[in-house]
Amino acid sequence: MSDHIAEPILLVGAGKIAIEYAKVLTDLNKSYICVGRSEFSASTFTKTTGVRAEAGGIDTFIKGRKGRDSLPSNAIVAVNVEQLYPVTLSLLESGVKKILLEKPGGVDGQEIKKITEKARQKNATVYVAYNRRFYASTIRAKEIIEADGGITSFHFDFTELSHLIASSTINAKVKENWLLANSTHVTDTAFYLCGEPDTLVCHTSGTLDWHPSASIFSGAGKTMKGVPFSYHANWSSPGRWGIWLMTKNHRLILQPMEELYIQKAASFQYEKEELDNKNDLDYKPGFYNMIDAFLKDSDPRLLPIEDQQRRVKSYYDLIKNGRSR
């Protein structure tokens, strides 16, 4: 690894996801300072990782550093979705210059827009942590797509496990924005591999108590390079995430997204691709490669917050009827 960050990383959050970040940072020989909110999460983090976590939240931590030590210039934000915006804003206001921000970057488009504006004002760089871009399956799919001369069409499904979401204690506003908060793991991977959406025709129906705007989503469009695509999701029916990628020589299937299945031309058979996926097995999938990329000067696989802000309109188009652009 080519590590250009000599000082410790500020890891904000001490929950399960933060522990996954800590595992990778430790194995990359990268020191970090962990700051959590509750005494319970900080204590659990400390027991699990062997590294002491500060309790009290980021604002308390920042106040305690004033006049003494400056904050690290690089941070990873691994807090709940509803805390992403206030935590990131505090870090940017305090001079942190490079941030890896857990997806989707905020509860809604307005929060993502404000983070984008603040990062620009502070001359800081913020990346949104879509770890599925860094799966071994995604990396291999991209290699095959490029060797075949590009994508000719694609389809994706972002069906969610509604019964689990309904009974969860997840913040109600996060549930109402669930496509942005969670389903964008699928949409981001599809558009990362195939190109940004340009035109969209969207259809919705149904309703759920936790997502009253719609429960069934379908539509089609073209990317900015003219590649046709379609999508579907039914949150009122069983299903799972998946992406189907068509090239002149192959049909590539990411379902589950950690695996890659290939149908070759003139064949009806789907063959499971052998992947170089040790890092995905040893750590939370995609995390090792994503954090390694963040620690380097730049990596085109990382999603800048500015690009996420631009994407938000397309994501909201997916959950409403009508034509876009």
C-alpha angles and dihedrals in degrees: 000000000000102000116189095173110090100170124072121279117241106230110197113199131042102207132105096293092047089054089054090053090048092054091057095042090052093050090047087055090241118147119221143179114225122208121185134171108232129049088231096056092043091050093047091049091050093049093047100044104025089233118112115244122206116232128209102067135269098288091056090047092051092049090051092054097050113114091009118058128000119237119260109267092229127059143174115211111207104163134122116293093253090055098048095088101047093042094049092046090053091051093049092047089052094054104262105155106191125038135178102204123197114244137305093017097229143004093266144357094277093059091047090049092051092049089050091051093046092049090052091048092050094042089239133143121232124185126191112229105234098163095184088074085068100048115123087236092056092046091052093045090053091051092053093046091053093046090052093052098257143302120315096186141337145195133200137190123204100181111161134208095252098180091059093046092048093054095042126101092234114141111274093231090052089052091051088054094041097134089059094037098049118353091063087079084078100037093046092052092048094049092042090057098037110027140269119303117254107171127024136182109193134192129185139176140165131044140233130203091240095039107033097171096070145324103196122057132183137156149122141231148150132261123236087266092054097256111151119229140171135198141194139182132170113191090181093061137051118273145115140231118280144158127206116199122191125200131165091268107026148033108215120199125197103190111153088023092226089066134058125214122188133203112193127210114280092017135101093197125105114212124197111236118229107236135201089233106143092124091052090053097044096046138021100299114272095006099104094052093041095051091043088054091049092052091057125076095261142338126190091220092067114094114229115219088240090063091047090054090052090049095051094082091056090049092053090047088060091064099049136060119254147058125297128203 
